[in-house]
Amino acid sequence: MNTIKLLLLAVFATLSFSVKAQDKTESFKVYGNCGMCKKRIETAAKLDGVINAVWDVDTKIMTVAYDESKTNKDTIQKKIASVGHDTEKFRANDKVYEKLPGCCLYERKSATNSNEKTTNIKIKHP
C-alpha cells in the first residue's frame, strides 16, 4: 500500500512540474502615462494563456507571466500595440495612438528613427 502511495505521489509531482515548466515570466517596456493607460495595457495583455500582467506607471515596465504553449512575448506586445501603446518591439498604429485620451498621449520616438515594427495586426481573442 505504501508503494502505491509513493508511486502516485511521484506521478502527481512529475505532472505538476511539467505543467509549471511551460510557465514563463518576462518583462518589457511599454509606453504610457497614467492609470487609464495602465488599465488599457493590462487588459490588452490578458490574452488566452496569460496568467498575470502588471504594468508599472513609473518605470514603464510590463511584467507578464504566461503559458508558453498558448502565447508568447511577441503576441502579447502586438496586442498591447494594437490598443495604442508602443512597446520595446512594436509601434502602435498612428491612427490608434491619436485616438487615445489626451492624458494618455506619451512622447513617441519618430517612426523613421525607430527599430520598432508598426503593428496593424488584429488579434482575435475569445
Disulfide bonds with the S-S distance in Angstrom:
none
